[in-house]
């Protein structure tokens, strides 16, 4: 179901939710030039979108560009037209075959029997069968199944002794879904009565309207509308505000089509969805992304990478362009990756395999794996590193911090929010004027795919070009589809690492569905913090070195002392390094605990502890406690915890 159940929660994430079907709001009306209007219809909850409808009035009739996705939406726009003018609708032009742009045509043919329905000749062919068949599974099974699942949740909520807080939202979602299904199944599919190939010029009273095709772009037969006198351009889904949908597209031809759109003098651009634009920045940024993806796709394909691997690799390069489009809003970043980069890259690969046909390509199906998840995490880290090149330390780091980030500080122990972390970073002059560059060398993820860690090497460059080596460790959480740092630590080194070779990732055997069961997560946290305490308790009996050997994994990593340019790898080497020569084997000079807390994945196999290391005999002039963070892994929810990075 194009832009509906098949894309559930993907295409709606950057747009407002609609109200229930029975009380849907009127379309939003914006005059973009004298007598030219765009009508924006709210989404149908989480199950579907509606395309923009552009109305061109004149002294001899009205032209409608795109007739909406439901008869009800089209009827609402027609009511607005009748309130503005007594002129008849003479033309309805459809930009392409996606059902959210032409399922309202029957409203206009009923009201104006002589109206001409216009579309590209290939769009007419798509509407005659393939487009309807593409949406059939959604109407026959996907949407009814979704409605039944909501009905069951509502019934369970109503039967509960304490109704769940989301019960009103569920009822609203059910009303939206039922209304949407009723609208889509009641459509009389109305075929175009007029077709064109390259161009169709329409004289509408005192207006000149150009209907143009610039080749296959998002579909085989895209139509755009251009009003040269008014300098208004309507693109259909060739551009969507804010994130363009790239499903079943034609990558090379699409870039060429956007070049031709960019060449048209336009003061206002109306995209297929979203608010009208008053400049060409989004058009140009989207085209720049497409160009990069064409180049990166060819390079990745030549290296033997598959399309999913190419997407992960491309996200690092695309970070600055993504931010231009998304404003670095997490939900939009996720949409950028999924419905633009992922879909476009898969079509690049299909194009590299041979000429693309006019048939509708299916939505790329992905079964996430531990490897693809860690690739995504490392791509996120690298993307933030790429963006850091254009700014100073504080905004570079804070851009990747979660709102509740935890960060050890030199003076206050831990900063426990993004604002507090920024405040702490601002106390160091190097952070205010210096610049950071960094490279992750290892990553790991939890079995639920929502937690992970990275570590690697940084270089801090001061304004005088002094370069300072730094090591870092980040613990990440994935929220709203975007990775952000939940716990962060960095430490200076005296020398740069001799190598920054990438290490094998730390992965679970397989991914499992996440859980939101608070009791389960609480048990995982309790066991993790108990493991940290047991670690310290063991050190009091066998010495620090032996405790580090016993509680670490063979592939564990430790930041080490400033004198060490690289992470120390392996529990045996870490144990030897932390103990030092002459270290006692029956006691310890320090103790520690996760007294500041922990964060743990719902799968119970990855977590991070943070707290203080305290000497038994504090020395004058030395801190009474030093903050630490430790990342832990275990092979399953009942296996023993072992540290993996610290």
Secondary structure as a PSIPRED ss2 file (coil, helix, strand):
# PSIPRED VFORMAT (PSIPRED V4.0)

   1 X C   1.000  0.000  0.000
   2 X C   1.000  0.000  0.000
   3 X C   1.000  0.000  0.000
   4 X C   1.000  0.000  0.000
   5 X H   0.000  1.000  0.000
   6 X H   0.000  1.000  0.000
   7 X H   0.000  1.000  0.000
   8 X C   1.000  0.000  0.000
   9 X C   1.000  0.000  0.000
  10 X C   1.000  0.000  0.000
  11 X C   1.000  0.000  0.000
  12 X C   1.000  0.000  0.000
  13 X C   1.000  0.000  0.000
  14 X C   1.000  0.000  0.000
  15 X C   1.000  0.000  0.000
  16 X C   1.000  0.000  0.000
  17 X C   1.000  0.000  0.000
  18 X C   1.000  0.000  0.000
  19 X C   1.000  0.000  0.000
  20 X C   1.000  0.000  0.000
  21 X H   0.000  1.000  0.000
  22 X H   0.000  1.000  0.000
  23 X H   0.000  1.000  0.000
  24 X C   1.000  0.000  0.000
  25 X C   1.000  0.000  0.000
  26 X C   1.000  0.000  0.000
  27 X C   1.000  0.000  0.000
  28 X E   0.000  0.000  1.000
  29 X E   0.000  0.000  1.000
  30 X E   0.000  0.000  1.000
  31 X E   0.000  0.000  1.000
  32 X E   0.000  0.000  1.000
  33 X E   0.000  0.000  1.000
  34 X C   1.000  0.000  0.000
  35 X C   1.000  0.000  0.000
  36 X E   0.000  0.000  1.000
  37 X E   0.000  0.000  1.000
  38 X E   0.000  0.000  1.000
  39 X E   0.000  0.000  1.000
  40 X E   0.000  0.000  1.000
  41 X C   1.000  0.000  0.000
  42 X C   1.000  0.000  0.000
  43 X C   1.000  0.000  0.000
  44 X C   1.000  0.000  0.000
  45 X C   1.000  0.000  0.000
  46 X C   1.000  0.000  0.000
  47 X C   1.000  0.000  0.000
  48 X C   1.000  0.000  0.000
  49 X C   1.000  0.000  0.000
  50 X C   1.000  0.000  0.000
  51 X C   1.000  0.000  0.000
  52 X C   1.000  0.000  0.000
  53 X E   0.000  0.000  1.000
  54 X E   0.000  0.000  1.000
  55 X E   0.000  0.000  1.000
  56 X E   0.000  0.000  1.000
  57 X E   0.000  0.000  1.000
  58 X E   0.000  0.000  1.000
  59 X C   1.000  0.000  0.000
  60 X C   1.000  0.000  0.000
  61 X E   0.000  0.000  1.000
  62 X E   0.000  0.000  1.000
  63 X E   0.000  0.000  1.000
  64 X E   0.000  0.000  1.000
  65 X E   0.000  0.000  1.000
  66 X C   1.000  0.000  0.000
  67 X C   1.000  0.000  0.000
  68 X C   1.000  0.000  0.000
  69 X C   1.000  0.000  0.000
  70 X C   1.000  0.000  0.000
  71 X H   0.000  1.000  0.000
  72 X H   0.000  1.000  0.000
  73 X H   0.000  1.000  0.000
  74 X H   0.000  1.000  0.000
  75 X H   0.000  1.000  0.000
  76 X H   0.000  1.000  0.000
  77 X H   0.000  1.000  0.000
  78 X H   0.000  1.000  0.000
  79 X H   0.000  1.000  0.000
  80 X H   0.000  1.000  0.000
  81 X H   0.000  1.000  0.000
  82 X H   0.000  1.000  0.000
  83 X H   0.000  1.000  0.000
  84 X H   0.000  1.000  0.000
  85 X C   1.000  0.000  0.000
  86 X C   1.000  0.000  0.000
  87 X C   1.000  0.000  0.000
  88 X C   1.000  0.000  0.000
  89 X E   0.000  0.000  1.000
  90 X E   0.000  0.000  1.000
  91 X E   0.000  0.000  1.000
  92 X E   0.000  0.000  1.000
  93 X E   0.000  0.000  1.000
  94 X C   1.000  0.000  0.000
  95 X C   1.000  0.000  0.000
  96 X C   1.000  0.000  0.000
  97 X C   1.000  0.000  0.000
  98 X C   1.000  0.000  0.000
  99 X C   1.000  0.000  0.000
 100 X C   1.000  0.000  0.000
 101 X C   1.000  0.000  0.000
 102 X C   1.000  0.000  0.000
 103 X C   1.000  0.000  0.000
 104 X C   1.000  0.000  0.000
 105 X H   0.000  1.000  0.000
 106 X H   0.000  1.000  0.000
 107 X H   0.000  1.000  0.000
 108 X H   0.000  1.000  0.000
 109 X H   0.000  1.000  0.000
 110 X H   0.000  1.000  0.000
 111 X H   0.000  1.000  0.000
 112 X C   1.000  0.000  0.000
 113 X C   1.000  0.000  0.000
 114 X C   1.000  0.000  0.000
 115 X C   1.000  0.000  0.000
 116 X E   0.000  0.000  1.000
 117 X E   0.000  0.000  1.000
 118 X E   0.000  0.000  1.000
 119 X E   0.000  0.000  1.000
 120 X E   0.000  0.000  1.000
 121 X H   0.000  1.000  0.000
 122 X H   0.000  1.000  0.000
 123 X H   0.000  1.000  0.000
 124 X H   0.000  1.000  0.000
 125 X H   0.000  1.000  0.000
 126 X H   0.000  1.000  0.000
 127 X H   0.000  1.000  0.000
 128 X H   0.000  1.000  0.000
 129 X H   0.000  1.000  0.000
 130 X H   0.000  1.000  0.000
 131 X H   0.000  1.000  0.000
 132 X H   0.000  1.000  0.000
 133 X H   0.000  1.000  0.000
 134 X H   0.000  1.000  0.000
 135 X H   0.000  1.000  0.000
 136 X H   0.000  1.000  0.000
 137 X H   0.000  1.000  0.000
 138 X H   0.000  1.000  0.000
 139 X H   0.000  1.000  0.000
 140 X H   0.000  1.000  0.000
 141 X H   0.000  1.000  0.000
 142 X H   0.000  1.000  0.000
 143 X H   0.000  1.000  0.000
 144 X H   0.000  1.000  0.000
 145 X H   0.000  1.000  0.000
 146 X H   0.000  1.000  0.000
 147 X H   0.000  1.000  0.000
 148 X H   0.000  1.000  0.000
 149 X H   0.000  1.000  0.000
 150 X H   0.000  1.000  0.000
 151 X H   0.000  1.000  0.000
 152 X H   0.000  1.000  0.000
 153 X H   0.000  1.000  0.000
 154 X H   0.000  1.000  0.000
 155 X H   0.000  1.000  0.000
 156 X H   0.000  1.000  0.000
 157 X H   0.000  1.000  0.000
 158 X H   0.000  1.000  0.000
 159 X H   0.000  1.000  0.000
 160 X C   1.000  0.000  0.000
 161 X C   1.000  0.000  0.000
 162 X C   1.000  0.000  0.000
 163 X C   1.000  0.000  0.000
 164 X C   1.000  0.000  0.000
 165 X C   1.000  0.000  0.000
 166 X C   1.000  0.000  0.000
 167 X H   0.000  1.000  0.000
 168 X H   0.000  1.000  0.000
 169 X H   0.000  1.000  0.000
 170 X H   0.000  1.000  0.000
 171 X H   0.000  1.000  0.000
 172 X H   0.000  1.000  0.000
 173 X H   0.000  1.000  0.000
 174 X H   0.000  1.000  0.000
 175 X H   0.000  1.000  0.000
 176 X H   0.000  1.000  0.000
 177 X H   0.000  1.000  0.000
 178 X H   0.000  1.000  0.000
 179 X H   0.000  1.000  0.000
 180 X H   0.000  1.000  0.000
 181 X H   0.000  1.000  0.000
 182 X H   0.000  1.000  0.000
 183 X H   0.000  1.000  0.000
 184 X H   0.000  1.000  0.000
 185 X H   0.000  1.000  0.000
 186 X C   1.000  0.000  0.000
 187 X C   1.000  0.000  0.000
 188 X C   1.000  0.000  0.000
 189 X C   1.000  0.000  0.000
 190 X C   1.000  0.000  0.000
 191 X C   1.000  0.000  0.000
 192 X C   1.000  0.000  0.000
 193 X C   1.000  0.000  0.000
 194 X E   0.000  0.000  1.000
 195 X E   0.000  0.000  1.000
 196 X E   0.000  0.000  1.000
 197 X C   1.000  0.000  0.000
 198 X C   1.000  0.000  0.000
 199 X E   0.000  0.000  1.000
 200 X E   0.000  0.000  1.000
 201 X E   0.000  0.000  1.000
 202 X E   0.000  0.000  1.000
 203 X E   0.000  0.000  1.000
 204 X E   0.000  0.000  1.000
 205 X C   1.000  0.000  0.000
 206 X C   1.000  0.000  0.000
 207 X E   0.000  0.000  1.000
 208 X E   0.000  0.000  1.000
 209 X E   0.000  0.000  1.000
 210 X E   0.000  0.000  1.000
 211 X E   0.000  0.000  1.000
 212 X E   0.000  0.000  1.000
 213 X C   1.000  0.000  0.000
 214 X C   1.000  0.000  0.000
 215 X C   1.000  0.000  0.000
 216 X C   1.000  0.000  0.000
 217 X C   1.000  0.000  0.000
 218 X C   1.000  0.000  0.000
 219 X C   1.000  0.000  0.000
 220 X C   1.000  0.000  0.000
 221 X C   1.000  0.000  0.000
 222 X C   1.000  0.000  0.000
 223 X C   1.000  0.000  0.000
 224 X E   0.000  0.000  1.000
 225 X E   0.000  0.000  1.000
 226 X E   0.000  0.000  1.000
 227 X E   0.000  0.000  1.000
 228 X C   1.000  0.000  0.000
 229 X C   1.000  0.000  0.000
 230 X C   1.000  0.000  0.000
 231 X C   1.000  0.000  0.000
 232 X E   0.000  0.000  1.000
 233 X E   0.000  0.000  1.000
 234 X E   0.000  0.000  1.000
 235 X E   0.000  0.000  1.000
 236 X E   0.000  0.000  1.000
 237 X C   1.000  0.000  0.000
 238 X C   1.000  0.000  0.000
 239 X C   1.000  0.000  0.000
 240 X C   1.000  0.000  0.000
 241 X C   1.000  0.000  0.000
 242 X C   1.000  0.000  0.000
 243 X C   1.000  0.000  0.000
 244 X C   1.000  0.000  0.000
 245 X C   1.000  0.000  0.000
 246 X C   1.000  0.000  0.000
 247 X C   1.000  0.000  0.000
 248 X C   1.000  0.000  0.000
 249 X C   1.000  0.000  0.000
 250 X C   1.000  0.000  0.000
 251 X H   0.000  1.000  0.000
 252 X H   0.000  1.000  0.000
 253 X H   0.000  1.000  0.000
 254 X H   0.000  1.000  0.000
 255 X H   0.000  1.000  0.000
 256 X H   0.000  1.000  0.000
 257 X H   0.000  1.000  0.000
 258 X H   0.000  1.000  0.000
 259 X H   0.000  1.000  0.000
 260 X H   0.000  1.000  0.000
 261 X H   0.000  1.000  0.000
 262 X H   0.000  1.000  0.000
 263 X H   0.000  1.000  0.000
 264 X C   1.000  0.000  0.000
 265 X C   1.000  0.000  0.000
 266 X C   1.000  0.000  0.000
 267 X C   1.000  0.000  0.000
 268 X E   0.000  0.000  1.000
 269 X E   0.000  0.000  1.000
 270 X E   0.000  0.000  1.000
 271 X E   0.000  0.000  1.000
 272 X C   1.000  0.000  0.000
 273 X C   1.000  0.000  0.000
 274 X C   1.000  0.000  0.000
 275 X C   1.000  0.000  0.000
 276 X C   1.000  0.000  0.000
 277 X E   0.000  0.000  1.000
 278 X C   1.000  0.000  0.000
 279 X C   1.000  0.000  0.000
 280 X C   1.000  0.000  0.000
 281 X H   0.000  1.000  0.000
 282 X H   0.000  1.000  0.000
 283 X H   0.000  1.000  0.000
 284 X H   0.000  1.000  0.000
 285 X H   0.000  1.000  0.000
 286 X H   0.000  1.000  0.000
 287 X H   0.000  1.000  0.000
 288 X H   0.000  1.000  0.000
 289 X H   0.000  1.000  0.000
 290 X H   0.000  1.000  0.000
 291 X H   0.000  1.000  0.000
 292 X H   0.000  1.000  0.000
 293 X H   0.000  1.000  0.000
 294 X H   0.000  1.000  0.000
 295 X H   0.000  1.000  0.000
 296 X H   0.000  1.000  0.000
 297 X H   0.000  1.000  0.000
 298 X H   0.000  1.000  0.000
 299 X H   0.000  1.000  0.000
 300 X H   0.000  1.000  0.000
 301 X H   0.000  1.000  0.000
 302 X H   0.000  1.000  0.000
 303 X C   1.000  0.000  0.000
 304 X C   1.000  0.000  0.000
 305 X C   1.000  0.000  0.000
 306 X C   1.000  0.000  0.000
 307 X H   0.000  1.000  0.000
 308 X H   0.000  1.000  0.000
 309 X H   0.000  1.000  0.000
 310 X H   0.000  1.000  0.000
 311 X H   0.000  1.000  0.000
 312 X H   0.000  1.000  0.000
 313 X H   0.000  1.000  0.000
 314 X H   0.000  1.000  0.000
 315 X H   0.000  1.000  0.000
 316 X H   0.000  1.000  0.000
 317 X H   0.000  1.000  0.000
 318 X H   0.000  1.000  0.000
 319 X H   0.000  1.000  0.000
 320 X H   0.000  1.000  0.000
 321 X H   0.000  1.000  0.000
 322 X H   0.000  1.000  0.000
 323 X H   0.000  1.000  0.000
 324 X H   0.000  1.000  0.000
 325 X H   0.000  1.000  0.000
 326 X H   0.000  1.000  0.000
 327 X C   1.000  0.000  0.000
 328 X C   1.000  0.000  0.000
 329 X C   1.000  0.000  0.000
 330 X H   0.000  1.000  0.000
 331 X H   0.000  1.000  0.000
 332 X H   0.000  1.000  0.000
 333 X H   0.000  1.000  0.000
 334 X H   0.000  1.000  0.000
 335 X H   0.000  1.000  0.000
 336 X H   0.000  1.000  0.000
 337 X H   0.000  1.000  0.000
 338 X H   0.000  1.000  0.000
 339 X H   0.000  1.000  0.000
 340 X H   0.000  1.000  0.000
 341 X H   0.000  1.000  0.000
 342 X H   0.000  1.000  0.000
 343 X H   0.000  1.000  0.000
 344 X H   0.000  1.000  0.000
 345 X H   0.000  1.000  0.000
 346 X H   0.000  1.000  0.000
 347 X H   0.000  1.000  0.000
 348 X H   0.000  1.000  0.000
 349 X H   0.000  1.000  0.000
 350 X H   0.000  1.000  0.000
 351 X H   0.000  1.000  0.000
 352 X H   0.000  1.000  0.000
 353 X C   1.000  0.000  0.000
 354 X C   1.000  0.000  0.000
 355 X C   1.000  0.000  0.000
 356 X C   1.000  0.000  0.000
 357 X C   1.000  0.000  0.000
 358 X C   1.000  0.000  0.000
 359 X C   1.000  0.000  0.000
 360 X C   1.000  0.000  0.000
 361 X C   1.000  0.000  0.000
 362 X C   1.000  0.000  0.000
 363 X C   1.000  0.000  0.000
 364 X C   1.000  0.000  0.000
 365 X C   1.000  0.000  0.000
 366 X C   1.000  0.000  0.000
 367 X C   1.000  0.000  0.000
 368 X C   1.000  0.000  0.000
 369 X C   1.000  0.000  0.000
 370 X H   0.000  1.000  0.000
 371 X H   0.000  1.000  0.000
 372 X H   0.000  1.000  0.000
 373 X H   0.000  1.000  0.000
 374 X H   0.000  1.000  0.000
 375 X H   0.000  1.000  0.000
 376 X H   0.000  1.000  0.000
 377 X H   0.000  1.000  0.000
 378 X H   0.000  1.000  0.000
 379 X H   0.000  1.000  0.000
 380 X H   0.000  1.000  0.000
 381 X H   0.000  1.000  0.000
 382 X H   0.000  1.000  0.000
 383 X H   0.000  1.000  0.000
 384 X H   0.000  1.000  0.000
 385 X H   0.000  1.000  0.000
 386 X H   0.000  1.000  0.000
 387 X H   0.000  1.000  0.000
 388 X H   0.000  1.000  0.000
 389 X C   1.000  0.000  0.000
 390 X C   1.000  0.000  0.000
 391 X C   1.000  0.000  0.000
 392 X C   1.000  0.000  0.000
 393 X H   0.000  1.000  0.000
 394 X H   0.000  1.000  0.000
 395 X H   0.000  1.000  0.000
 396 X H   0.000  1.000  0.000
 397 X H   0.000  1.000  0.000
 398 X H   0.000  1.000  0.000
 399 X C   1.000  0.000  0.000
 400 X C   1.000  0.000  0.000
 401 X E   0.000  0.000  1.000
 402 X E   0.000  0.000  1.000
 403 X E   0.000  0.000  1.000
 404 X E   0.000  0.000  1.000
 405 X E   0.000  0.000  1.000
 406 X E   0.000  0.000  1.000
 407 X E   0.000  0.000  1.000
 408 X E   0.000  0.000  1.000
 409 X E   0.000  0.000  1.000
 410 X C   1.000  0.000  0.000
 411 X C   1.000  0.000  0.000
 412 X C   1.000  0.000  0.000
 413 X E   0.000  0.000  1.000
 414 X E   0.000  0.000  1.000
 415 X E   0.000  0.000  1.000
 416 X C   1.000  0.000  0.000
 417 X C   1.000  0.000  0.000
 418 X H   0.000  1.000  0.000
 419 X H   0.000  1.000  0.000
 420 X H   0.000  1.000  0.000
 421 X H   0.000  1.000  0.000
 422 X H   0.000  1.000  0.000
 423 X H   0.000  1.000  0.000
 424 X H   0.000  1.000  0.000
 425 X H   0.000  1.000  0.000
 426 X C   1.000  0.000  0.000
 427 X C   1.000  0.000  0.000
 428 X C   1.000  0.000  0.000
 429 X H   0.000  1.000  0.000
 430 X H   0.000  1.000  0.000
 431 X H   0.000  1.000  0.000
 432 X H   0.000  1.000  0.000
 433 X H   0.000  1.000  0.000
 434 X C   1.000  0.000  0.000
 435 X E   0.000  0.000  1.000
 436 X E   0.000  0.000  1.000
 437 X E   0.000  0.000  1.000
 438 X E   0.000  0.000  1.000
 439 X E   0.000  0.000  1.000
 440 X E   0.000  0.000  1.000
 441 X E   0.000  0.000  1.000
 442 X E   0.000  0.000  1.000
 443 X E   0.000  0.000  1.000
 444 X E   0.000  0.000  1.000
 445 X E   0.000  0.000  1.000
 446 X C   1.000  0.000  0.000
 447 X C   1.000  0.000  0.000
 448 X C   1.000  0.000  0.000
 449 X C   1.000  0.000  0.000
 450 X C   1.000  0.000  0.000
 451 X E   0.000  0.000  1.000
 452 X E   0.000  0.000  1.000
 453 X E   0.000  0.000  1.000
 454 X E   0.000  0.000  1.000
 455 X E   0.000  0.000  1.000
 456 X E   0.000  0.000  1.000
 457 X E   0.000  0.000  1.000
 458 X E   0.000  0.000  1.000
 459 X E   0.000  0.000  1.000
 460 X E   0.000  0.000  1.000
 461 X E   0.000  0.000  1.000
 462 X C   1.000  0.000  0.000
 463 X C   1.000  0.000  0.000
 464 X C   1.000  0.000  0.000
 465 X C   1.000  0.000  0.000
 466 X C   1.000  0.000  0.000
 467 X E   0.000  0.000  1.000
 468 X E   0.000  0.000  1.000
 469 X E   0.000  0.000  1.000
 470 X E   0.000  0.000  1.000
 471 X E   0.000  0.000  1.000
 472 X E   0.000  0.000  1.000
 473 X E   0.000  0.000  1.000
 474 X E   0.000  0.000  1.000
 475 X E   0.000  0.000  1.000
 476 X E   0.000  0.000  1.000
 477 X E   0.000  0.000  1.000
 478 X E   0.000  0.000  1.000
 479 X E   0.000  0.000  1.000
 480 X C   1.000  0.000  0.000
 481 X C   1.000  0.000  0.000
 482 X E   0.000  0.000  1.000
 483 X E   0.000  0.000  1.000
 484 X E   0.000  0.000  1.000
 485 X E   0.000  0.000  1.000
 486 X E   0.000  0.000  1.000
 487 X E   0.000  0.000  1.000
 488 X E   0.000  0.000  1.000
 489 X E   0.000  0.000  1.000
 490 X E   0.000  0.000  1.000
 491 X E   0.000  0.000  1.000
 492 X E   0.000  0.000  1.000
 493 X C   1.000  0.000  0.000
 494 X C   1.000  0.000  0.000
 495 X C   1.000  0.000  0.000
 496 X C   1.000  0.000  0.000
 497 X C   1.000  0.000  0.000
 498 X C   1.000  0.000  0.000
 499 X C   1.000  0.000  0.000
 500 X C   1.000  0.000  0.000
 501 X C   1.000  0.000  0.000
 502 X C   1.000  0.000  0.000
 503 X C   1.000  0.000  0.000
 504 X C   1.000  0.000  0.000
 505 X C   1.000  0.000  0.000
 506 X E   0.000  0.000  1.000
 507 X C   1.000  0.000  0.000
 508 X C   1.000  0.000  0.000
 509 X C   1.000  0.000  0.000
 510 X C   1.000  0.000  0.000
 511 X C   1.000  0.000  0.000
 512 X C   1.000  0.000  0.000
 513 X C   1.000  0.000  0.000
 514 X C   1.000  0.000  0.000
 515 X C   1.000  0.000  0.000
 516 X C   1.000  0.000  0.000
 517 X C   1.000  0.000  0.000
 518 X H   0.000  1.000  0.000
 519 X H   0.000  1.000  0.000
 520 X H   0.000  1.000  0.000
 521 X H   0.000  1.000  0.000
 522 X H   0.000  1.000  0.000
 523 X H   0.000  1.000  0.000
 524 X H   0.000  1.000  0.000
 525 X H   0.000  1.000  0.000
 526 X H   0.000  1.000  0.000
 527 X H   0.000  1.000  0.000
 528 X H   0.000  1.000  0.000
 529 X H   0.000  1.000  0.000
 530 X H   0.000  1.000  0.000
 531 X H   0.000  1.000  0.000
 532 X H   0.000  1.000  0.000
 533 X H   0.000  1.000  0.000
 534 X H   0.000  1.000  0.000
 535 X H   0.000  1.000  0.000
 536 X H   0.000  1.000  0.000
 537 X H   0.000  1.000  0.000
 538 X H   0.000  1.000  0.000
 539 X H   0.000  1.000  0.000
 540 X H   0.000  1.000  0.000
 541 X H   0.000  1.000  0.000
 542 X H   0.000  1.000  0.000
 543 X C   1.000  0.000  0.000
 544 X H   0.000  1.000  0.000
 545 X H   0.000  1.000  0.000
 546 X H   0.000  1.000  0.000
 547 X H   0.000  1.000  0.000
 548 X H   0.000  1.000  0.000
 549 X H   0.000  1.000  0.000
 550 X H   0.000  1.000  0.000
 551 X H   0.000  1.000  0.000
 552 X E   0.000  0.000  1.000
 553 X E   0.000  0.000  1.000
 554 X E   0.000  0.000  1.000
 555 X E   0.000  0.000  1.000
 556 X E   0.000  0.000  1.000
 557 X E   0.000  0.000  1.000
 558 X E   0.000  0.000  1.000
 559 X C   1.000  0.000  0.000
 560 X C   1.000  0.000  0.000
 561 X C   1.000  0.000  0.000
 562 X C   1.000  0.000  0.000
 563 X C   1.000  0.000  0.000
 564 X C   1.000  0.000  0.000
 565 X C   1.000  0.000  0.000
 566 X C   1.000  0.000  0.000
 567 X C   1.000  0.000  0.000
 568 X E   0.000  0.000  1.000
 569 X E   0.000  0.000  1.000
 570 X C   1.000  0.000  0.000
 571 X H   0.000  1.000  0.000
 572 X H   0.000  1.000  0.000
 573 X H   0.000  1.000  0.000
 574 X H   0.000  1.000  0.000
 575 X H   0.000  1.000  0.000
 576 X H   0.000  1.000  0.000
 577 X H   0.000  1.000  0.000
 578 X H   0.000  1.000  0.000
 579 X H   0.000  1.000  0.000
 580 X C   1.000  0.000  0.000
 581 X C   1.000  0.000  0.000
 582 X C   1.000  0.000  0.000
 583 X C   1.000  0.000  0.000
 584 X C   1.000  0.000  0.000
 585 X C   1.000  0.000  0.000
 586 X C   1.000  0.000  0.000
 587 X C   1.000  0.000  0.000
 588 X C   1.000  0.000  0.000
 589 X C   1.000  0.000  0.000
 590 X E   0.000  0.000  1.000
 591 X E   0.000  0.000  1.000
 592 X E   0.000  0.000  1.000
 593 X E   0.000  0.000  1.000
 594 X E   0.000  0.000  1.000
 595 X E   0.000  0.000  1.000
 596 X E   0.000  0.000  1.000
 597 X E   0.000  0.000  1.000
 598 X E   0.000  0.000  1.000
 599 X E   0.000  0.000  1.000
 600 X E   0.000  0.000  1.000
 601 X C   1.000  0.000  0.000
 602 X C   1.000  0.000  0.000
 603 X C   1.000  0.000  0.000
 604 X C   1.000  0.000  0.000
 605 X C   1.000  0.000  0.000
 606 X E   0.000  0.000  1.000
 607 X E   0.000  0.000  1.000
 608 X E   0.000  0.000  1.000
 609 X E   0.000  0.000  1.000
 610 X E   0.000  0.000  1.000
 611 X E   0.000  0.000  1.000
 612 X E   0.000  0.000  1.000
 613 X E   0.000  0.000  1.000
 614 X E   0.000  0.000  1.000
 615 X E   0.000  0.000  1.000
 616 X C   1.000  0.000  0.000
 617 X C   1.000  0.000  0.000
 618 X C   1.000  0.000  0.000
 619 X C   1.000  0.000  0.000
 620 X C   1.000  0.000  0.000
 621 X C   1.000  0.000  0.000
 622 X C   1.000  0.000  0.000
 623 X C   1.000  0.000  0.000
 624 X C   1.000  0.000  0.000
 625 X C   1.000  0.000  0.000
 626 X E   0.000  0.000  1.000
 627 X E   0.000  0.000  1.000
 628 X E   0.000  0.000  1.000
 629 X E   0.000  0.000  1.000
 630 X E   0.000  0.000  1.000
 631 X E   0.000  0.000  1.000
 632 X E   0.000  0.000  1.000
 633 X E   0.000  0.000  1.000
 634 X C   1.000  0.000  0.000
 635 X C   1.000  0.000  0.000
 636 X C   1.000  0.000  0.000
 637 X C   1.000  0.000  0.000
 638 X C   1.000  0.000  0.000
 639 X C   1.000  0.000  0.000
 640 X C   1.000  0.000  0.000
 641 X C   1.000  0.000  0.000
 642 X E   0.000  0.000  1.000
 643 X E   0.000  0.000  1.000
 644 X E   0.000  0.000  1.000
 645 X E   0.000  0.000  1.000
 646 X C   1.000  0.000  0.000
